[in-house]
Amino acid sequence: MEKTMKFCQSCGMPLTEHVFGTNDDGSKNEDYCIYCYKDGIFLQDCTMEEMIEHCAQFVDEVNKGLLQPITKEEYIGQMKVYFPKLKRWRKAMMVGGDDEKPENPALAAVRPLVAQMADTLPVAYISSVDDEGFPWTKAMLAPRVREGIKVFYFTTNTFSLRVAHYKANPKASVYFCDAEGFKGIMLRGTMEVLTDAKSKEMIWREGDEQYYPGGVTDPNYCVLKFTATDGRFYSDFYPRSFVL
């Protein structure tokens, strides 16, 4: 049986026994190459982006094995998609609350970007799961209230199909899309259906009577509270994942 090709989980180069890295006890490490990992430590103290720049200088070597050569820029673009899947760089990038410093400074821009999109885009897309496991997505008015980038409150109809989905299965996602800037942010988490007076009054706005003639106490008016656990954003042709 043909063996599956292995690749260095730091730089992505093909791995053979001749280029295996070494652990601190001298044994072979089958995850990393000797150019990245030796005696139990990484030889380069660098970020993923710096590793990509380093590897990009070898694009001519890569092209020797390709029928259609690629440019350095194309190679960098491919690595930006591939490298986050490698073991060394696969650690979920952390984003804390608004008053906390993110673990990864490279993601410091995530929080203001999510906040800006949530506050300025007129439409958000929410998804639910039906009883057959299929996703349903719907365009919604922007969230009325948010708590940092973790909790968002939407207004909706109590007797809607969406509410029925969330009552049966709270798993949900919210997506913000900036078409002009070609940016998108998906948040994954859970959705609660709130019908208590305090929650309904909190997000009620003047003019909502056109949707709910009975006012804030209208039985067909309720609140959706979305709490995010993690997410993924796309910007500058580069997707990144994070947890909250």
C-alpha positions in Angstrom: 0.0 0.0 0.0 1.3 3.4 -1.0 2.2 5.6 2.0 0.5 8.9 2.4 2.9 11.8 1.8 3.6 13.8 4.9 4.4 17.5 5.0 6.2 19.6 7.6 3.7 21.1 9.9 5.7 24.3 10.1 6.9 25.1 6.6 4.8 22.7 4.5 7.7 21.0 2.7 7.4 17.2 1.9 8.7 15.0 4.7 10.9 11.9 4.3 12.9 10.1 7.0 16.0 11.9 5.8 14.6 15.3 6.7 12.6 14.5 9.9 13.3 16.9 12.7 14.5 15.6 16.1 13.0 15.6 19.6 14.9 16.7 22.7 15.9 13.0 23.3 17.3 12.7 19.8 14.4 10.7 18.4 12.9 11.5 15.1 10.0 13.9 15.0 7.6 13.0 12.1 5.7 16.3 12.2 8.5 18.7 11.4 11.5 18.9 9.2 15.0 19.3 10.4 15.1 22.9 9.1 12.3 23.9 11.3 12.6 21.6 14.4 15.7 20.3 16.1 16.4 18.9 19.5 12.8 19.6 20.6 12.7 23.3 19.7 11.8 25.4 16.7 14.8 26.9 15.0 12.9 30.0 13.9 11.2 32.3 16.4 8.7 33.7 13.9 5.1 34.4 13.1 3.1 32.4 10.5 3.3 35.4 8.2 7.1 35.6 8.5 7.4 31.9 7.8 5.3 32.4 4.6 7.6 35.2 3.5 10.6 33.0 4.1 9.1 30.1 2.1 8.1 32.3 -0.7 11.7 32.8 -1.8 11.8 29.2 -2.9 9.0 29.5 -5.4 11.4 28.6 -8.2 12.0 25.2 -6.6 8.3 24.7 -6.3 7.8 25.5 -9.9 10.2 22.7 -11.0 7.5 20.2 -10.0 4.6 22.0 -11.6 3.2 21.8 -15.1 2.0 25.4 -14.9 4.4 27.7 -13.0 3.0 30.1 -10.5 4.2 33.6 -9.4 5.5 34.4 -6.0 2.3 36.3 -5.3 0.2 33.3 -6.2 2.4 31.1 -4.0 2.0 33.4 -1.1 -1.8 33.5 -1.6 -1.9 29.6 -1.6 0.2 29.5 1.6 -2.0 31.9 3.4 -4.9 29.5 2.9 -2.8 26.3 3.6 -0.6 27.3 6.5 -3.4 27.9 9.1 -4.2 24.2 8.7 -0.6 23.2 9.7 -0.1 21.9 13.3 2.3 24.7 14.3 -0.1 27.5 13.2 -3.4 25.7 13.8 -3.9 27.0 17.3 -7.1 28.9 17.6 -6.4 32.6 17.6 -7.8 34.2 20.7 -9.9 37.3 20.9 -10.9 38.4 24.4 -13.6 40.8 25.5 -13.4 44.5 24.7 -11.5 45.3 27.8 -9.0 42.4 27.5 -5.9 42.2 25.4 -6.0 39.5 22.8 -3.5 36.7 23.1 -2.4 37.2 19.6 -1.6 40.8 18.8 -2.0 40.1 15.1 -5.7 39.8 15.7 -6.1 43.1 17.5 -8.0 44.5 14.5 -10.7 41.8 14.7 -12.7 43.3 17.5 -13.1 46.8 16.0 -13.8 45.3 12.6 -16.6 43.1 14.0 -18.0 46.1 16.0 -17.8 48.4 13.0 -19.6 46.0 10.7 -22.3 45.2 13.3 -22.9 48.9 13.9 -22.8 50.2 10.3 -24.1 47.5 8.0 -27.9 47.6 7.6 -28.3 43.9 7.2 -27.0 40.8 9.1 -27.5 37.2 8.1 -28.5 34.6 10.7 -28.7 30.9 10.3 -30.6 28.2 12.1 -30.8 24.4 11.8 -34.1 22.6 10.9 -35.2 19.2 12.3 -33.5 17.5 9.4 -30.2 19.1 10.1 -30.3 21.5 7.1 -29.1 25.1 7.6 -31.6 28.0 7.0 -30.2 31.5 6.4 -32.2 34.7 6.6 -31.4 38.4 6.2 -32.2 40.4 9.3 -32.1 44.1 10.3 -28.8 44.9 12.1 -28.6 43.9 15.7 -30.3 46.4 18.0 -27.9 46.0 20.9 -24.5 44.3 21.3 -22.2 43.5 24.2 -18.7 43.7 22.8 -18.5 41.2 19.9 -19.8 38.3 21.8 -23.5 39.0 22.4 -26.0 40.4 19.9 -29.7 41.1 20.2 -32.1 41.0 17.3 -35.8 41.7 17.0 -38.1 39.2 15.3 -41.5 37.6 15.2 -42.4 35.2 17.9 -44.4 32.9 15.6 -41.7 32.8 12.9 -40.1 29.6 11.5 -36.8 30.9 12.7 -37.9 31.0 16.3 -39.3 27.5 16.1 -35.9 26.3 14.8 -34.0 28.0 17.7 -36.4 26.6 20.3 -35.7 23.1 19.0 -32.0 23.6 18.4 -30.1 26.7 19.7 -27.1 26.3 17.4 -26.7 29.4 15.2 -24.5 31.6 13.3 -24.4 35.3 12.4 -22.7 36.7 9.3 -21.7 40.3 8.5 -20.7 41.1 5.0 -19.1 44.2 3.6 -19.5 43.7 -0.1 -17.6 46.9 -1.1 -14.6 46.1 1.1 -14.8 42.4 0.3 -14.8 41.5 4.0 -16.9 38.9 5.8 -17.2 37.8 9.4 -19.0 34.7 10.5 -19.7 34.2 14.2 -20.8 30.8 15.5 -22.7 30.2 18.8 -26.2 29.8 20.2 -29.4 31.7 19.9 -31.9 32.2 22.8 -35.5 33.3 22.3 -36.4 35.9 24.9 -40.0 37.0 25.6 -39.6 38.7 29.0 -40.6 42.4 29.3 -37.2 43.6 30.2 -35.5 42.2 27.1 -38.3 43.4 24.8 -38.2 46.9 26.2 -34.4 47.0 26.0 -34.3 46.8 22.2 -37.7 48.4 21.3 -37.3 51.4 19.1 -39.7 54.1 18.0 -41.4 53.1 14.8 -41.5 49.4 15.6 -45.3 49.6 15.8 -45.3 49.2 12.0 -44.0 45.6 12.6 -45.7 45.0 15.9 -49.1 46.9 16.1 -49.6 45.8 19.7 -46.5 47.7 20.8 -43.8 46.3 23.1 -46.3 43.9 24.6 -47.3 42.5 21.2 -47.3 38.7 21.6 -45.7 38.4 18.1 -42.7 40.5 19.2 -39.7 38.8 20.8 -36.0 39.1 21.1 -33.2 36.9 19.7 -30.1 36.8 21.9 -27.0 35.4 20.1 -24.0 34.5 22.1 -20.8 33.8 20.0 -18.3 31.1 20.9 -15.9 31.4 17.9 -15.7 32.7 14.4 -13.9 33.2 11.1 -13.2 36.3 9.1 -12.1 36.9 5.6 -10.2 40.0 4.5 -7.5 40.8 2.0 -7.8 37.3 0.5 -6.9 35.7 3.8 -9.3 33.7 6.1 -8.5 33.5 9.8 -10.3 31.7 12.6 -10.6 32.9 16.2 -12.4 31.9 19.5 -14.0 34.3 21.9 
